[in-house]
Amino acid sequence: METANNLLEVRSLKKYFPIKKGVFSRTVGYVKAVDGVDITIREGETMGLVGESGCGKSTTGRTILRLIEPTDGEVIFKGKNVFKLNKHQMRHLRREMQIIFQDPYASLNPRMTVGDIIGEPLEIHRLAFGKKREERVLELLEVVGLRPQHIRRYPHEFSGGQRQRIGIARALAVNPKLIICDEPVSALDVSIQAQVINLMEELQEQFGLTYLFIAHDLSVVKHISDRVAVMYLGKVVELADKKELYDSPQHPYTQALLSAIPIPDPELKREKILLKGDVPSPINPPRGCRFHTRCRECKDICREEVPEFKDIGNGHYVACHMR
């Protein structure tokens, strides 16, 4: 999976959250939210990360940025292991790695004006103060399609789509190389989703950005991504070029997800794969392949051995004993 132009390499990433009980708060188990994720992101591309709610997508994104400290694994950004950097080095690195949060209502401080929200990173990283700071904020507002007079307003005076544009401007303020987009359009109306997605594509071309685009809407991911990784219960089960994945999904879980996408033509028919049972608990995931409890192709080996995440050709990776 490694090439010379990889900007980010995630190796065996794990994040376990302890479960504590009793008067003495003893650890009695762990929620294995992320359990051995391996992905690489090339410079200038958009990597889509999809899966059901609770599969570990957002935790993966936040752990990559060290907003959550990892349990194990490595994240290599531009040749540096992010998890081995001290506070001073991390502060410098954060200029190059930013995040757009899912909820544009909760991610903006209601007590700060738009000018202060976008300008705060500029002061924290000592990039601009005073008049230069205001000029940079006005420039960023224009870039994301907002007006100069918006600089004095507060978040509650904006619609959801406008708030997400403010969040995008804040992420752009420090000229990052990588932006992790944590379901940035899931809280927006469909028409507004299209506007924000188009804006993000324009910004990527204009500033040479690299995206990790986390979402559960497969049609949105298909539109914006170059490659797509599919997560299930803390692990990546399939990764391929967008066209390859949507035209020829190999993992039974990916096939089930894609079969649920509505087809706009009523004349076309497609088999819908209904998954049996519920998603197992990440506290006690199944032995072997984690998907075997819901898989219609399950064999004895699936219940006993963890499948290797292997390349089956053309950079198409899949973790399945049947492939």
N, C-alpha and C positions, 0 to 999 in steps of 0.2 A: 504493500500500500504506500510505500515511501517513494517520493519523487523529489527532484532537486528544488522545485518551487513550492514546497509545502510551507505555508505560513504557520500552521498550527498542527501539532501532532498530539493526540490524546492516547495514552497507553495504559491499558489495564486500570482505568479509573474506577475507584470504589468510594462510595459514601454510605456509611451505616449510621443510623441514628439510634442511640441507646434507649431502651425502654426501662424506666426505673419504677420500682414499687416499694411499698413499705415505709416505715418511719425513718429508716436510715437511707432511703433512696438507693437501694441496691440495684445494680443492672441485672435484669433477668432475661434480657434478649436484645435483639437488634432489628430495626427495620432496614432491610437491605435495599435502599432506594435506588442506588446505582451500584452495579455489581460486575465490574470488569468490562468497561466500555472502551473500544478501540476505534477511533476515527481520525482521519487526516483532512485538513482543509487547505486547498491550494490558494495561493495569492490571487485575489480578484474574483474568486468564484462565490457562489451562494450554495451552501450545503443545507439541505432541508433535513429536519429531524422530526419524525412523526411517530404517532402511537396513541393508544387510548389514554384517557385521563388517569393519572397515578402511575404511569409506567416509568417515570424518572426523568422525563425530558427537561423540565425546568431546573431540577436539582443538578443535572449534568451541566447545564449552561452556567449556573451560579457557582458551581464548584470549579469549573474551568477558570473563572475570574477570581476565585478565592474569596467570593462574598460568603461562601460556606467553606470551611476548612475540610480538606479531603481525608478519607480514612486510609487510602493507599493509591498508588499509581503515579503517573507522571503526566504533566502537560508541558510540552516543549513549544514555546512561542519564539520564533526567530532565533532558534538555536539555544534558548535559555530555558532551564527547568523552572517554571513559575513557582512550584511548591518549595523550592530551595532558596528563594529570594527573601532578604530581610525587609523590614518595614520601609526603609528608605528606598530600596531598589523597587519594591512593589509600588510605591507612590509614583515613581518615575514611569514604571511600566503601565500604570493605569491610564496614562495619556494615550496609549496605543490600543487599549482594549476597553471598550465601553459596552453598555447594555441599554436596550429599549425595553421597558417593562410592559407587562401585559395590560395592567389596569391604568388608563390615563387619568382616572379620578383619584386613585390612591397614591400614585407615584409623584405627584406634584404637591409641594408644600402650600396649603391654602393661605398661609400668612405672608407669602412672598409674592412680589410682582413677577411678571414674566421676565422683565429685565434682570431681576435678581436671580431667578431660577437658572436662566441661561448663562448669566455672567458669573455665577458662583464658581464653576470649574475653572474659569479663566483666572480668578484670583487665587484659588487654592493651588494651582500649578504655576502661578506667577507668570502668566502669559500676557496679561493686559490689565491695566488699572485706569480708573477715571475716564477721561474722554475716549481713549483707545478702546477701553472695555465697552463703552456704549456704542461706539462705531461697529465693533465686531458683533455685538448683539443685534444691532439693526441689520447688518449684513446677513446674519444667520436667519433672522425672521423672514427676510426677502427670499432666501434660498428655499425655505420650507413653505412658502406661499402665504405668509401672514403679513399684516400691514405694520408700518412703523409705529402707528398710534397704539398698537397692542402692547407695547413695551411697558406701559404704566398700569396695565390691567392685571387683575387677579385670576387664578385658574377657574373660579366658579362662574366667571363671565364668558366662558367659552364652551362650545359643543365638544362632544367626545372626540370627533375627528380633529378639531383644532387643538385640543389638549395633547393628542398623540403627536401632532406636528411640533408642539413645544418640546415634548420629550425627545423627539428626533433631533431638534435643534440643539438641545442640551448635550446629547451624545456627540454631535458633530463639533461642538465648541472647541475641543482640544485636538482636533485633527487626528482621529484614531485610524488605525489600519484595519482593526477587526471590530465589528459590532455584533453582539449576540442579541438577536431579536426574539424576545420571549413572548410568543403569541401576540405580536403587536397589533393585530387587527381583529382578534376574536371578540373583543367587547364592542365592536363598531357595526353599524348597519352595513348591508352588502354594498350599497352604492358608495359609501364612504371608504369601505375596505379597498375597493378598486382604486380610488384616488390615492390612498396612502401607499398601496403597493406600487403604483406607477411612479409616485414620488420617490420611493426607496430605490427603484430601478434607475431613475434619472440621477439620483445622488451617487449611486454606486459607479455609474459611468463617469460622472463629473469629477469625483474625488478618488477614484480607484479603490473603493472600499471592498472588504471581504465580509460576508455575512454568514453566521450560523443562524438559520431561520427555523425556530421551533414553532410547531403548530400541530393541530389535530385535524385541520381542514385540508384534505388531500388535494382538492381542486386548486386551492390557493398555493400550496406547495408546488404543484405541477407547473403553475404559471411562472413562479419566481425562481425556482431552484435550477442548478446545473446538475447536481447529484443529490440523491436522497438516501438517508439512513432510516431504517424502521426499528423502533424500540419495542420490546415487550418485557415487562417485569424486570426492569433494571439492566437488560442486555440488548445490544444491537443484534438483530437476527438477520438483517439483509441490508446491503448497501450497493448501490449501482448508479450509473448514469440515469438521469430522469427518464429519457425515452425508453431505455432498456427495462427499467423497473416497471413502468406503467404498461408497456407492451407485453412484457414477458416476466411477470412476478414468479419467483421460484419458491419462496417460503410459504407454507400454508396460511400463516397469519397474514402476510402481505396480500395474498390472494383474497382472503376474506375481507380485509379492509377495502381493497379496490372494488370488490363486487358490490359494496354498499354505496358507491358514488352514483348519484342519480344520472341517467342518460336523458339529454334534452329531447331526443327523437323518440316519440311513443311507438314507432314501428319496430325499433330495435329491441331485442330481448337479450337479457344476460342472466346467467344463473347467479342467484344470490346465495352466498355461503353463510349459513347461520351457525355461529359458534355456540357449542353447547356449554352449559355451566357458566360459572362466574370466574373472574380473574382470581387466581390464587393469592393468598396473602404474602406480601414481601417479607413478613416476619419469618415465615417458614415456607420458602418456595419449594416446588416439587424437585425430586431428584432427577438426574438426567436432563433431558430437554425440558425447559420450563413450560413449553407450550403443549406438552404431550397430553395433559388432562383435557384439552379442548380440541385436539387435532384429529381429523378424520382419517389421516394416513398413519396414525401411531402404530409402531411395532415394539417388540420387546426391548430392542436396543435403545429406543427412545426413552424408556422408563429408567434405564440404568446408566447410560453414558451421556456426558455432556457433548453435544456435537461441536466439531471444529468449525471455526469461522473461516471458510476457505474460499479462494478465488476459483470460480467455475468458468472463467474466460471473460475477456474484455473488461477487466476490473469489476466484475460482478461478484460480490461476496455474499455468501449465504451460510447460515449455521443450521444445517438440516442433514440428518443421516440419510434421507431419501434422495438427496441430490448429489 
